């Protein structure tokens, strides 16, 4: 079963702060980043209740504008409360973020954009203080289509008098999901999914009931794992357009990719061809699939070049993949992946969220046992990774903190079906 997208759920939870009415968010993934955001909302004075996989957020009169360091430090995405808080309360004090070990992650676009909307921003003693008695609509051009900045500005602009235009906006499916959520609350927004988004601010926002869009990065990860192991994997519930470029790359490697309405099936019969990938903002190749793809390219018959354009220092998993037998070297923001390599199991440590998924991918293929440590990184963004992989026929168990792969013969993944979790088909057999 595909979970709701981490990168959408976190933002929808924050957006619930924009109204004093309760909001219900369905298909929220059970991951630690969501737990951190729930703790943040509670620290801000909101009530958050669980109802199955739905969360109900009620940010009533007790809402305060102070986002504490302990939580922002744990999860950089917490800065997304900045826009809603300044919109709702006219002020916010947010600790400066820490976050993933993937290079410096600045927030200058967020701050410049909020200043364009008339907010004053001061940074002192590790805290960002934002104040505005009344936000004003403006044209806000972003130097780069930053996902987080687009989202913070979208939410702030709902309270700005007049029409705000975000130029060079991010176009990720999670941005569209946030706009749908805001529209459900009564906001007037046009252009979601394009580079120019218009927001007519000043409309009173009310509660909403919304289901989170399916997680394209989770889907891409399981599809990669399926191809790596030579099994057949089907994801259901995700619009294939959300992974269009990625699926084209898999086809370029010789993978049989079939798409139907909200269903994607991958199957590999023969050898994999090397390809080059270059990460870019959506609709380009997602940086969040880059590490897992390096694990897969290690199995291809030849040399592939991976170029990381979105984040600095996002090749932190390379040394660990090489410990499993991969042949990857890096030079600046390029990685050269030599294949094919016969991977062999070892003890490795997840350096970050997607790097952890890449190590599990390699571990599924590697001969012998692979122990992946520091699995708390994986828990940040993958709901029950070991359980879902086991349902696909993989040999993965969670031991203590981490998943262990490959105690039997190399795994071959079968079917992954949102409607029927745990459906199994023989290797190469007819999955759904
Ligand atoms: C979001 C996703 C993350 C994904 C990334 C890119 C969430 C919780 N996280 O992160 O999984 O990998 O989009 O698709 O949704 N930058 C600046 N100044 C800023 C903002 C960003 O220089 O004010 C730079 C960053 O350092 C980075 C690049 O822009 O190099 C992209 O960042 P951005 O698109 O903002 O990513 P996030 O929203 O942090």
Boltz pocket constraint, residues with backbone or C-beta under 6 A from the ligand:
constraints:
  - pocket:
      binder: B
      contacts: [[A, 6], [A, 7], [A, 8], [A, 10], [A, 77], [A, 104], [A, 105], [A, 106], [A, 107], [A, 108], [A, 109], [A, 110], [A, 111], [A, 144], [A, 145], [A, 146], [A, 147], [A, 148], [A, 149], [A, 281], [A, 287], [A, 288], [A, 309], [A, 310], [A, 311], [A, 312]]
      max_distance: 6.0
